[in-house]
Amino acid sequence: MPGQIQEVYAELGQVLNHPEAFGLGSHVPRPLAARLESTRRMLRQAMREQQMPPDEDLESELAQDADADGDGR
């Protein structure tokens, strides 16, 4: 899934950067550009979330490690 998200992100960028290749003339209409940019922001956030574990999971793991160390194991 992460690879697919990156592909969609890149393809939307191509529409924004080269609109003439998609029959849009030299500029993307503003409402379409705004929607594409918004979608790219959502995809970028999804990619970031997949790369980083949630903080609470990390905190939980660290707390378990500290408990194990404190027990003399």
C-alpha positions in Angstrom: 0.0 0.0 0.0 2.7 2.6 0.8 4.1 2.2 -2.8 0.7 2.8 -4.2 0.2 6.0 -2.1 3.5 7.3 -3.4 2.6 6.5 -7.0 -0.7 8.4 -6.7 1.0 11.3 -5.0 3.5 11.5 -7.9 0.9 11.2 -10.6 -1.2 14.0 -9.1 2.0 16.1 -9.1 2.4 15.4 -12.8 -1.1 16.8 -13.4 -0.2 20.0 -11.5 3.3 20.4 -13.0 2.4 19.5 -16.6 -1.3 20.2 -17.2 -0.9 20.5 -20.9 0.0 16.8 -21.1 -3.5 16.1 -19.8 -5.4 18.5 -22.1 -5.7 21.2 -19.5 -3.8 23.9 -21.4 -0.9 25.7 -19.7 -2.7 26.1 -16.3 -4.8 23.8 -14.1 -8.1 25.4 -13.3 -7.9 26.8 -9.8 -10.7 24.6 -8.2 -9.1 21.5 -9.7 -5.6 22.6 -8.5 -6.9 23.2 -5.0 -8.5 19.8 -4.9 -5.4 18.0 -6.2 -3.2 19.9 -3.7 -5.5 19.0 -0.9 -5.4 15.3 -1.9 -1.7 15.4 -2.1 -1.5 16.8 1.4 -3.6 13.9 2.7 -1.5 11.4 0.9 1.7 13.0 2.3 0.3 12.7 5.8 -0.6 9.1 5.2 2.9 8.4 4.0 4.4 10.0 7.2 2.1 8.1 9.5 3.2 4.8 7.9 6.8 5.6 8.4 6.7 6.6 12.0 5.2 4.5 14.8 2.6 6.3 16.9 4.3 7.9 20.0 2.0 6.1 22.4 3.2 2.7 21.1 6.8 3.7 21.5 6.2 5.0 25.0 4.5 1.8 25.9 7.5 -0.3 24.7 9.9 1.9 26.5 7.9 1.6 29.7 7.9 -2.2 29.4 11.7 -2.2 28.8 12.2 -0.1 31.9 10.0 -2.4 34.0 11.9 -5.4 32.8 15.2 -3.8 33.7 14.0 -2.8 37.1 12.9 -6.4 37.9 16.5 -7.6 37.7 15.8 -9.7 34.6 
